[in-house]
Amino acid sequence: MNIFVGKRLVIISTTDYTHYGPGYGQTRAQNLSENEEYARTHDKPILQSILANHPEQLLETQIRTQNSMCGLWPSLIIMILSKILNNHKGQWHLLCYNISSEVLKRGKDVCGFASFVYSNTL
């Protein structure tokens, strides 16, 4: 029996994604705007997998792209948990996505960050 049936379920998740630039070992990545675009392009399929609440696709995309996402395993666990606890209902919504250099410029290194909320009532 699921104790969450008929109740509001909310999960908030955040992690960092693509790390790119000279400080991360890409010595030829000397253009900040190109590095930002690289991060956005490489994060997009990862973010889409999360929004689709498709943990298998997230894992496959991570393996295929070798994205430097730090929170892969916690993200997979909460995606699976959200399905189990809410009987495959509900949806993930992107709260915010930014590149680190949009918040704080520190050389040519960039990192993508995103936060999501999962709810059965949004």
N, C-alpha and C positions, 0 to 999 in steps of 0.2 A: 504494500500500500504506500502511495506517495503522499507524504505529509504536506506537500506544496500545492496539491490540487486545489483550485479555487482561491489560491492566495497569490499575492503579488510577489514576483521574484525579480530582483535587480542584482546584477553583477557588474562591477566596474573593473576594467582591466587597462593596464598601461605597460608599455615596454619600449625599448629602443630597437631600431631596425638596422638598415644599412649604415655601416661605418666606412667612410671613404676619404682618402686624402693621404698626403705624405706621412703624417703621423701614424697612419694605419698600415704603412708599408707600400702604398701606391706612389712611388717616387715621381712618376711622370704626371701625377694629378696636381698640376700647379695652378689651374684656373678655378677660382672659387665658384663662379656661376656654372661652369661645366660639372664640377663636383656635386653641386646642389641638384642639378638635373639628373646626374647619374643616380643619386640616392632616390630621388622621386621615381624614376623609371624602374629601378630595381625593387622598390618597396611596393609599388602599385599591385602586382599580382599577389603579394603576401596579404596586403590589406583587403583585397577583393575576396580572398579565401576566408578571412575572418568574418567579413560582412555577410558572406553566404552561409556562415556557420557550418563550414565543410572542413573538419579537421584532417581528413585524409588528403584533401587537395592542398591544405596548408603544408603538410609534411612532404608531399610530393613536390610542391613548388620549392620548398626550402632545400630539398635534396638536389633538385635540378639546377637551381640558380646559385646555390651555395651562399645565399643571403646571410649576412653576419648578424642576424636577429639574435639578441641575447635571451629573450624570453620564450623561445620556441616551446619547450616542454610545459611550462606553466600555462601558456596560451592553449596548447592542445588539451591539457587537462581541464581547464575551465570551459572550453568549447564542448567537450564531451559531457562534462558535468551539467552544463546548461541544458543539454538535450535530455539527459536522464531525469533531472529534477523537474523539468517542465514538459515532459511527454512530447518532445520535439516541436513544441510551440514556442513562440517568442522570436525575438530578432535582435541581432547586434546592430548598433548604430555608432558611427564614427563621431566622437565628440570633438576631437582636434587632431590634426596632423601638422607637424612642422619639421623643418630642418633646423638643426642646432644653430647654424649661422644666421638664421632669421631672428633668433632670440639673443644670441651672444656671438659676435664675430671673434674667432680665435684662429687666426691664420687661415689655412686653406682646407683644414679638416672639417668634415661634416658628418652628421649622424641624424637619421630620421627618427622621430618620436611620434607615437600615436596613443590616444586613449579612446576606449570604447565603453559603451554601456550596453548591457543585455537586459531586456525586460520583456515580460509577457503582456505589458499594458501600454507601452509607448506607441 
